[in-house]
Amino acid sequence: MVDETEKQSAHRVVIVGGGFGGLYTAKALGHTPVEVTLIDKRNFHLFQPLLYQVATGSLSPADISSPLRGILNSSKNTQVLMDEIVDLDPQQQKVVLKGETLAYDTLIVATGVSHHYFGNDHWKQTAPGLKTIEDALEMRRRIFMAFEAAEKESDEEKRRAWLTFVIVGGGPTGVELAGAIAELAFKTLKRDFRKIDTTEAQVLLLEGLDRILPPYPPDLSAKAEVSLTRLGVTVETKVLVTNIDDNIVTVKRDGQEEYIPAHTVLWAAGVKASAMGQVLADRAGATLDRVGRVMVEPNLSLAGHPNIFVIGDLANFPHQGERPLPGVAPVAMQEGEYVAKLIKQQLLGNTIAPFVYKDFGSLAVIGQNEAVVDLGFVKFDGPLAWFLWIFAHIYFLIEFDNKLIVLLQWGWNYFTRKRGARIITGEPVLNDDSLYQPPISSQAPVKV
Amino acid sequence: MVDETEKQSAHRVVIVGGGFGGLYTAKALGHTPVEVTLIDKRNFHLFQPLLYQVATGSLSPADISSPLRGILNSSKNTQVLMDEIVDLDPQQQKVVLKGETLAYDTLIVATGVSHHYFGNDHWKQTAPGLKTIEDALEMRRRIFMAFEAAEKESDEEKRRAWLTFVIVGGGPTGVELAGAIAELAFKTLKRDFRKIDTTEAQVLLLEGLDRILPPYPPDLSAKAEVSLTRLGVTVETKVLVTNIDDNIVTVKRDGQEEYIPAHTVLWAAGVKASAMGQVLADRAGATLDRVGRVMVEPNLSLAGHPNIFVIGDLANFPHQGERPLPGVAPVAMQEGEYVAKLIKQQLLGNTIAPFVYKDFGSLAVIGQNEAVVDLGFVKFDGPLAWFLWIFAHIYFLIEFDNKLIVLLQWGWNYFTRKRGARIITGEPVLNDDSLYQPPISSQAPVKV
């Protein structure tokens, strides 16, 4: 229990969102003379970069999730609140939550982004995106159910539609999903079925621009495409998706419409800012960019509101006056640590220099032994890039137990090509009571 | 692919249910000259004895699940079908599935049991039982949400109701759940909250008979009660639950009604046979016992139907003319192996002796370093019993990767008292878009 009088006097920092941005701010403010409240609607931090491995049956949700309370329980100045933000009053310095209203001296908003279907929100039902644990389990269910449905389907054409996997969007998430599904179909599941040949599956990666991994240098994009093709993925660039329904994806290529029969369509194409962007615009006059991200000052604060900061994927920080910083974990972590430092220095009466992002490079994984790495001064691909990717991800998995278990899972998967987490869960399972119709006496074949 | 002519001539064994009974039958029939079809509505075998650890946040669903296709993929004579049984025609020797109709020469039914609320099926909503992965995740969600709700509750009395956990039924599952929740409240979560003291939680284990673990010798029951009490569980025997609603459990003790305010009620009190028992009664004249289990012949077949076998929890096998064998994994495994042997010998023209269960003893775990063991010739409790319990469970975890990962999780939990899987998932997560009401111009505090 915090002493009540002390509680009144301490500088109150409220952080909204327990992703990389919010969590790293909270961690950096632990054991300092401020009072921290971290608000999240979930009770755990999610290591999103590995979410595609939950979707494709390599890892379990808890392997890449850490309870926020557990991570922060030694920071006695920090409380975690499982709640959702409803509104904001910057004049009164209060956030309105579902459960209560909370006063702040400094507010940090780090609520991230969600999927963007470019005005086609009804595609969401047919082509789920990948942001939450539930999204990942839904993708997992669809991927593995597709193989089961194909095994039971006797019609050749319908079977092919079950064995066609379309991934929309050739950024890192699309590349990772396509690579992992190809490994499933062509390696992991190869001997599991009796009627279908899983190696006849089609894995299509569709990208609207002229190359996959557009933020990377062109030669790495080319290398990634070669690696994906070697894994069995069909990479198609300059292809626009114009419609998605239950079993047909309509695409436009060179102005011509084409139809792809496919039951499993996964969305990795676009993101838009979470609703907090709009709240900041309406209540605090924030300027939003095209996808709803909040334009921030050089010190990550909101123009006209020096005690409100926006960090992580939700922030548009014009990096050296150029493109905004990408929505990746290292940016959010560094922004969180910067804001924590700024608050601590402000309390000492000091100012600090504007935020500068230290770019340690970019990594995208394609499959086993395959990744591309761009460290700025050097670019490479292949097994070394893959090992670097593994090392970086294990290093940043926050809790030590997650690190060990993920490493062990990966080691096991590497040598056996098995994936233990390819279980289908979450669908309401019919109780067999509901299927069997007891005989009425006239049709009863036997005496009961 | 099986050669079509060979397929016509081979003896067709159809197994319904991929639990311990069905899976062990299928495993024992692999690489033999019969054609095996294993039907299950799920795509995985579930190691039910550890399900309570999923419910209490120690393990992930995939840690205790193995994909059936993966376990059986080297048995080329075996196909796995993800389907559900709708009806049975013993005269035509056919099972009717949702997707197709399947002919058999020998049928093995191993569909197990489900919860039994003794005529109060509406309690199911308030007091979930523990049979499936989804059940376990629902229990997990309720347990951890209760602590979150208590942290946000300012009313003393309501807070106490959130911190009261009632487990109905003092059998092995009830004892395991009560022990694990007590460890959560009094050890794991101790430092995680700021407003509540989790050690003020009440964990009540209610049993109608005069002692917990009724199938065990009385002195082991007494020892288990002492161990549970030491962990912080309140054990109450000779208590009947007469009503369960949203926040009150009504019990009868010595004829007097009492009311226990509690939000979290977990059901571990009774089981009833799955609907296949009724199908066998209606279609094949099977005799059912009081809870719907199927009475079987000394060789586990159905009276009058020598080619239909019922094994596992669904079967009532009058053990040495006494009580039926208990619904535990070793019974189902031995029955499955027995039936597989019987089929193989029958095909060679031989008969085999009736089934005899080899009882290697009983184990029930209470908490860390605490278990009770009854090996018949010797009974003991404490750390040695606990180590034996761990060894037995790891030994039987079917797939090697599950064994390693569970062992590692346990090792980590043992030394840190952490539980990595205490994440709350599966609930539809409100998109924050749905909470914020954008200002209408009249109330807008700032110009947008």
Interface residues (C-beta under 8 A of the other chain):
Chain A: M1 V2 K41 R42 N43 F44 S60 P61 A62 D63 S65 S66 P67 R69 G70 N73 S74 Q79 V80 L81 M82 D83 E84 I85 V86 D87 D89 P90 Q91 K98 G99 E100 T111 S114 T132 I133 E134 L137 F144 E148 E151 K152 L189 R191 D192 F193 R194 K195 S274 A275 M276 Q278 V279 A281 D282 R283 A284 G285 E399 D401 N402 L404 I405 L408 Q409 W412 T416 K418 G420 A421 R422 I423 I424 T425 G426 P428 V429 L430 N431 D432 D433 L435 Y436 Q437 P438 P439 A444 P445 V446 K447 V448
Chain B: M1 V2 K41 R42 N43 F44 S60 P61 A62 D63 S65 S66 P67 R69 G70 N73 S74 Q79 L81 M82 D83 E84 I85 V86 D87 D89 P90 Q91 K98 G99 E100 T111 S114 T132 I133 E134 L137 F144 E148 E151 K152 L189 R191 D192 F193 R194 K195 S274 A275 M276 Q278 V279 A281 D282 R283 A284 G285 E399 D401 N402 L404 I405 L408 Q409 W412 T416 K418 G420 A421 R422 I423 I424 T425 G426 P428 V429 L430 N431 D432 D433 L435 Y436 Q437 P438 P439 A444 P445 V446 K447 V448
